[in-house]
Amino acid sequence: MVGTVVGAAVAASLLSGCAGPEYTYVRDDSGDTYFKVPASWRQIDQKTLDKEIFGDAESAKAQLAKQALWTAAFDAYDEPSLVHLLQGSAGAEDKPFVFAKVQKLSEDDQNAVSLDALRLSPPIPVPVTEEQRQAIEASGFSGFELLSDEVLPIEDGVRGVHSVYNYRVGSGPVQTFDKTAYLSADGTTVSTLLIRCTPACYKKRAAEIATVVKSFKVKHLINP
């Protein structure tokens, strides 16, 4: 799906005589969730991403079908790596990493979903209670610091939260995570965008990161 959108952008730039597209425009398989990233950011190979999430190709195939799950990831490094989802390269100037996920909720999850549930949606949950924080830190995270947290304006029934927070991952340096999560108007789908960078990188590239965050939207579609 991404390739089709990128191809259209490239074709348009050639026809207009431009040097190339400024952004890569990304949509999930349904076309309801979308965002953009700078064209220089490289997409993580989808099979590699699925394997990291599910463990192997067969498990990935089964889980994707069961959960109606869609994922995509982009890395600002010249040599993209899934390692950058949690941590940048040591000894080098850090660069942003973007992970997006769209997941259909089970009937039980639909009944239990809330704004706090959106904050807790993986990856890298935002703890709402001390008990949740302790559970997350037991898995290798520490030093949680909430920098900002806002409930986004409801648009056509779509609800969302935007949180920025710090975590130390393992024994590595502190990382800043910028997370936006939306619940679709019909309550069946959660769409999440997560951006990671070190605090210095996040500050230096704040305008660039903000453009990606603001572009992340979910359509409200009324089923016939």
N, C-alpha and C positions, 0 to 999 in steps of 0.2 A: 504493500500500500504506500509506504514511504517513497519507494522508487518511482512510482507513478507520479506522485506529487512533485518530487524533485525534478523528474524529467520534464514536466510541464513548465516548471520554473526556468529550467535551462533553455528550453525551446523559446520561451518568451524573451529571455535576455538576448538570445542570438538574433531574433527577429528585430528587436529594438536597437541592436548595436551596442548593448551594454557589455561590460567586461564579464559579468556573471551575477547570479542571484546573491542577494545579501543574506538571505535566510533560507533554511530548510524548513518547509512546512510539513507538519506531521499530524496525521489523523489515525484514530483507531480503526478497526475493521468496519465498524458500523458508521463511522464518519461523525459520530455524536460528540466525541472528545477530541480536542485539537490544541496544538501549541506550535511555537516556532523556536528554532535555535539558530545561532549564527552559522552560516554555511560552512565555515572553517571547522566546526565541531564535527567529529567523525562518529558515525553510528557503530555501536558494538554489534558484532556478528550475532544474528538472532539465535542460531543454534547454540552458540557459546553461552548466551544469556539464559536460554531455556535450560541448558544443562546445569548451570550454576543454581538455578532456582529449584529444579525438580530432581536433579541427580543423574538422569540418563534420558535418552531419546524416547524410550517407550513410556516412561513415567511422565515425561513432559507432554507427550501426545495425549495420554489418558487424562491428565489433570487439566490441560487446556480445553479439552472437549467437555469435561465434567463441570468446570467452573466458568466456562466461557471467558477465559482469561486472556488479556492482551497485554503485552509489555513492549517497551522500547527503551533504549539507553543511548546516550551520546556523550562523548568525551572530548574536551577541548585540547587534550594532549595530541601531539603529532602521531604518537603510537598509542592508540586507545587500549585500555585494559580495564577489566572488571575490578581489578584491585583498587582502582580509583573511586569506586562507589563508596568505600569507607575511608580511604586514606590516599593522599597524594604521594608522589615520589619523594623519598628522603633526599635532602641535599639539593633539591631543584625548586625553581619557582612553581608553586602549585597552580593548578588550573581547574575550572569547574567540571563537575560530572553531573549529568542529568539522567534520572530514572523515572519512567512513567509507567503506570499500571492502571488497567481498567478491569474491574471484576464484577461479575454478576453475583448477587447475594442469594443465599438460600432463603427459604421462607422463614426459618427461625431467626436468621440474621436480620432479615427485613423487619421483623417484629421488634428486634432489640436495638436497632440502629439509632444513634444519637450523635450530637456534635462531639461528645467525648469519645464515642466509638470511632469517629473519623480521625480524631487526634491519635488514637491508638492503632490505626490501620498501619500495617507493615508497608515498606520496611522502615526501621528506626522509629518506633512509636514515641509519641510525646506523653510521658506519664502524667496522669491527672491526680493520682493519689500517691501517698508515700509507699503503700504496698506495691503499686504498679512500678514505681521507680526502683524499688529493691529487686523486683523480679527482673527488670530490664538490666540492671547493673550486675545481676548474678550471671548474665550471659556474656559478660566481657566489656560492658560499657561503664563509665564512671564520670563523675564531675558534671552531672547535668546542670545546665544553666539556661533558663528560659529568657530569651532576649525580647521576644514580642509574641503576642497571640491575639488574633482578632477573628471575630465572627464576620464572615463576608456578607454583604447585602444579598438578600434573596432575589434572584432574577428568574422570573417565569417558573417559580416553584423549586428551583435548584438551590440547595443550601450548601454552604461550605465554610471551612476554617483555614486560616493561614497562620502558621507558626514558624518562628525562627529560634533555634536553640543550639547550644553547644553540648558536645559529648566528647570525652576522650575514649578512643576505641583501642582496647587492649592496653599495651604499654606505649602506644604511639602518641603523637601530639594531639592537641585539642582540634576538633573539627567543627565547623559550623554547618548546620543542616537547615535548609529552607524548604518547608513542606506545605503544600496546598492539597486539600482533599475536598471533593465535592460529592454530594449525594444527589442522584438524579431526581427529577420532579416526581416520578412514579415510585421512588424509594427502592428500586431494584438494583441499582448499579452505583458502585463507588469508584471514582476516578481520582488517582493520586499522582502528584508530581513532586519529586524530591530532588533537590540540588545540594551537592556537597562541595565544600571548599574549606581551606584553613581560614581562620579569622582574618588574617592579613589579606589573603586572596579575596575573601568575600567583601572586604572593605574596598580593596583596589578596583574590583570589577563589579561594584554595586549596581551601576547603571545598566550594564550588560545583563546581569542576572535578573534585575527588576524587569527588563523587557521580556525575558523568557517567562517569568512568573505571571506578568500581566496578560500575556498571550494565551495562557492556559484557561480554556473555557469548555463548558459542557452545554450542548444544545438541549432545549426542551422540545421533545417531539411527542405529539399526541398520536397514540396508536388508533388506527381506524376501528 
